[in-house]
Amino acid sequence: MVSPGGMDMKKNVVGIIAEYNPLHNGHTYHLTTARDMSAADAVVVALSSHFVQRGEPAFLDKWQRTRMALSCGADLVLELP
């Protein structure tokens, strides 16, 4: 896709489905490596909500885990319903 000004607007995005309950150094490595290996311009994380994917309550609330993901390299965090 080319914008009206003639600049290429195509972006590479990598997506990650995660819990980050809690986020640790291995998760940070995963975020960084996924971006590097895919040459992505952005990392989007689909993060579990107040309950993790196995149905258990999350150790930290979704807001804290979202802030951690953003501070460790995610560009956008979306909530998994």
N, C-alpha and C positions, 0 to 999 in steps of 0.2 A: 504494500500500500504506500502510495506517495501522497504527501500533503500538498495543498495548493501552492505552497512555497517551494516545492520540489524536493523536500527532505524526506528521506526514507523513514517511515514511522513503524516499521516492523520491529517487534521486540521478542526476545526469547524469554520464556517464563518457565520455571520449574515448580512443580507442585509436590507438597509433602503432606501426608495424612499422619497425624501424631496425637499423642496424649500429653507428653511433657509433664509427667506426674511424679516428681518435679523434673524440670529441665536440668541436665547435668552436662559435663564436659563432652561426653560422647554425642549428645544431641547437638551441641555447638559444632563439633567436628562434622557431623552429618550435614547440617545446614551449610557450612562453608564448603565442604567437598561437593555437595550436590550443585551448588552454584558454580563452582570451578569446573567440574567435569562436564556440565551441560552448557557452559559458556552463557549462562542465563543473565539477563539484565535484571531480573527480579525473582524473588522466592516467595511463593504463596503457600501458607500453611493452613490446612483444614484441621482445626483443633477440637478435641472433644470438649464437651460442656462441663457442667457440674458433676457429671458421672462419666467415668472412663468407658472405653468401648466394651469392656467386660461387664458393665452394669454396676460396678462398685463406685462409691462416692470418691471423688478426686481428693487427694491430699491437700492441694491448694486450690483456691477458687479459680474460675476461668479467667478472671481479670488479671490476677497475679501471673498465671501461666502465659497469658497473652503478652503482658509487659516483658516477661523474660524472653519470649520468642523474638519479639521486636528488638530487644536490646542485643540479641545474639545473632542477628543477621536476617531475620524474616522481614520482608517489605510489606506484607499484608497478611493478617490472620483472620480467617473466617471460622465461624462456629459450626461444628457438626451438630445437627439437631438430635 
